[in-house]
């Protein structure tokens, strides 16, 4: 599918998903060719916050895309631990 078709599919998935589902899964637009999608997903897993939907275009040699829903549990997210002082 084209990038715009994939983007519409992702937007529909996000609109139809619960907040909980959105916290445990990433819906990614990925290149349709297996070798390119494997590279894209590996790079995305290492630094999800540095990717936007259009990033997939840099990995695709034929401008054909598909959607993939992937659990977030294996990703290297950078979560900061925040200490909060509660006033007495």
N, C-alpha and C positions, 0 to 999 in steps of 0.2 A: 504494500500500500504506500501511498505517498506520505510525506511527512505531515501534511495538513490532515489527511485522513486519520493517521495515527494520533495526532494531537487531539482531534475531535473524540476519538475513542478513549483516550486517557481522560479527557475532561468529563466524559460521560461516566467512566469508572469512578472517578473521584466524587462526582455529584451523587452517585448511587451508593457510595460506601459510607459506612458509619465512621465516626471519629476514631473509634478503637481500631478498626481495620486500617485506617490511614496511618496509625502509629506503629503497626507491626508489619506493614508491607510497603514496598516502593513499587509504583507502577511506572515502568520505564519504556521509553520509545527507544528501540534498539535496531541496529542494521539487520536486514533480513538474512544476510550471508553469515553462516555459522562462525567462521573464523573471525570475522569482524565483530560479531556480537559478543563472542567470548572475550576479546580484547577490551571492548567497551565496558562490559560488566565488571571485569577485573579492575580496570582503572577506576570505575565508578565506586566500587566497594572500598577502595583505598582512600577516596576523598569525595564522598557524596556532595558535600556542600560546595565544591568547586565546579559542579556540573549544572547546566540548565538543559531544558528539553532540546534546544538546538545543538547541543554538544554532540549528539548522535550523528549529525551531518558530517562531522569531521572524520568519523570512523567508517562511513559508508562509501563504497566505490561505485555503487549503482543507484543511489537515491531511492532505495526501496527499504521500507521499515516494517516492523511489527511491534506489538506490545508484549511485554513480559512483566508479570507480577512476581516480585521476589521478596522473601521475608527479610526484615531488617536485622535479624539477630546475628548474622555473620558479617555485618558491615563494621568498618572502623569509624564510627561516629565519634565526634569529639564532644563529649558532654562534660560541661564544667560542673564541678561540685561547688555549690554555693552555700556558705554558712550565713545564717541569718540570726541576728541577735534580736530577741524579743524583749521589748521594754517591760519592766515590771511595774 
